[in-house]
Amino acid sequence: MSRTRSTPRLGSEEVQVLRHVLSGYPVRLAVVFGSEVRGDAHSTSDIDLAVEFEASLEDSNTDARLDLIADVASTLGRNAVDIADLGTMRPVVGESALEEGLVLVGSAERAERYREAFERLSEAPDRTRGERFDAVLDRTADLV
């Protein structure tokens, strides 16, 4: 069973707007997390999204991420939007995001698989940057 929360602190209207914006992008999984979901956001808080783009976007992932940031910011009238790629997030951050977050696109099961993978990586002993990168690639391949 997924630990990902199902009730956000964001307004339901904003959640629907986020889902609508994300529907225009090749996204497999998108989770909103952070202060907006916890309910402790303030006027300068950003909107945090963890996103898995479709595999076809590997080469243009940066462009898609920047376009998505601009689209979310302009649609919601916010300047502060942070989009984190689930394939490259630090395990401790990814695990936390998927524990507290709200799934906007994709299945709760896919989010839970990511959370479990992040949990395993968080518990692993310290590794070199290259080893962590290889683990991310392996994790991504397992999800596809």
C-alpha positions as CSV (number, residue, x, y, z in Angstrom):
1,M,0.0,0.0,0.0
2,S,1.3,3.4,-0.9
3,R,2.3,5.8,1.9
4,T,1.8,8.7,-0.5
5,R,-0.8,11.1,1.0
6,S,-4.1,11.4,-0.8
7,T,-5.2,14.7,0.7
8,P,-3.2,17.8,-0.2
9,R,-3.1,21.1,1.7
10,L,-3.1,22.8,-1.7
11,G,-6.6,23.9,-2.7
12,S,-8.4,21.4,-4.9
13,E,-8.6,24.0,-7.7
14,E,-4.8,24.4,-7.7
15,V,-4.4,20.6,-7.8
16,Q,-6.7,20.4,-10.8
17,V,-4.8,23.2,-12.5
18,L,-1.5,21.3,-11.9
19,R,-3.0,18.1,-13.3
20,H,-4.3,20.0,-16.4
21,V,-0.9,21.6,-17.0
22,L,0.9,18.3,-16.6
23,S,-1.4,16.6,-19.0
24,G,0.2,18.7,-21.8
25,Y,3.6,17.1,-21.2
26,P,4.9,13.5,-21.7
27,V,5.0,12.8,-17.9
28,R,4.8,9.2,-16.5
29,L,4.6,10.3,-12.9
30,A,4.3,13.6,-11.1
31,V,4.0,14.2,-7.4
32,V,3.6,17.6,-5.7
33,F,5.4,17.7,-2.3
34,G,6.9,20.0,0.2
35,S,5.4,22.9,2.2
36,E,2.4,23.3,-0.1
37,V,1.3,19.7,0.7
38,R,2.3,19.8,4.3
39,G,0.4,23.0,4.9
40,D,3.2,25.1,6.2
41,A,3.7,27.2,3.0
42,H,4.1,31.0,3.2
43,S,4.0,33.7,0.6
44,T,7.5,33.0,-0.7
45,S,7.2,29.2,-0.7
46,D,7.8,27.4,-4.0
47,I,5.8,24.6,-5.5
48,D,7.8,21.4,-5.5
49,L,7.1,18.8,-8.1
50,A,8.9,15.4,-8.5
51,V,8.5,14.3,-12.1
52,E,9.4,11.2,-14.2
53,F,9.3,12.1,-17.9
54,E,8.6,9.6,-20.6
55,A,11.7,7.7,-21.7
56,S,11.5,9.4,-25.1
57,L,12.5,12.7,-23.5
58,E,15.9,11.6,-22.2
59,D,17.8,13.9,-24.6
60,S,15.5,16.9,-24.2
61,N,14.6,16.5,-20.5
62,T,16.2,19.8,-19.6
63,D,14.1,21.7,-22.1
64,A,10.9,19.9,-21.1
65,R,11.6,20.6,-17.4
66,L,12.2,24.3,-18.1
67,D,9.1,24.5,-20.3
68,L,7.1,22.8,-17.5
69,I,8.4,25.2,-14.9
70,A,7.4,28.2,-17.0
71,D,4.0,26.8,-17.7
72,V,3.2,25.9,-14.1
73,A,4.5,29.3,-12.9
74,S,2.5,31.3,-15.4
75,T,-0.7,29.2,-15.0
76,L,-0.7,29.5,-11.2
77,G,0.7,33.0,-11.1
78,R,3.7,31.9,-9.0
79,N,7.3,32.7,-9.6
80,A,8.8,29.9,-7.5
81,V,8.4,26.5,-9.0
82,D,10.9,23.6,-8.6
83,I,10.8,20.5,-10.8
84,A,12.9,17.7,-9.6
85,D,13.6,14.7,-11.9
86,L,12.8,11.5,-10.1
87,G,15.6,9.7,-12.0
88,T,18.3,12.0,-10.5
89,M,16.9,13.0,-7.1
90,R,19.0,12.3,-4.0
91,P,17.5,9.2,-2.3
92,V,16.7,10.9,1.0
93,V,14.9,13.7,-0.8
94,G,13.0,11.4,-3.1
95,E,11.9,9.1,-0.3
96,S,10.6,12.1,1.7
97,A,8.9,13.6,-1.4
98,L,7.1,10.4,-2.1
99,E,6.1,9.7,1.5
100,E,4.4,13.1,1.9
101,G,3.4,14.0,-1.6
102,L,0.3,13.8,-3.7
103,V,0.3,11.9,-7.0
104,L,-0.9,14.2,-9.7
105,V,-0.1,12.1,-12.8
106,G,0.5,8.3,-12.9
107,S,-0.3,5.6,-10.4
108,A,0.2,5.4,-6.7
109,E,1.8,2.0,-7.3
110,R,4.5,3.6,-9.5
111,A,5.1,6.3,-6.8
112,E,5.4,3.6,-4.2
113,R,7.9,1.6,-6.3
114,Y,10.1,4.7,-6.5
115,R,9.7,5.4,-2.8
116,E,10.8,1.9,-2.0
117,A,13.8,2.2,-4.3
118,F,14.8,5.5,-2.7
119,E,14.4,3.9,0.7
120,R,16.8,1.1,-0.2
121,L,19.3,3.6,-1.6
122,S,19.0,5.8,1.5
123,E,19.9,2.8,3.7
124,A,22.8,1.8,1.5
125,P,26.3,2.7,2.8
126,D,28.0,5.8,1.4
127,R,29.0,5.4,-2.2
128,T,30.8,7.4,-4.8
129,R,29.0,9.8,-7.1
130,G,29.5,7.4,-10.0
131,E,28.1,4.5,-8.0
132,R,25.1,6.6,-7.0
133,F,24.6,7.6,-10.7
134,D,24.8,3.9,-11.8
135,A,22.2,3.1,-9.1
136,V,19.9,5.7,-10.5
137,L,20.2,4.3,-14.0
138,D,19.5,0.8,-12.7
139,R,16.5,2.1,-10.8
140,T,15.1,3.8,-13.8
141,A,15.6,0.7,-16.0
142,D,13.8,-1.4,-13.4
143,L,10.8,1.0,-13.6
144,V,10.5,0.9,-17.4
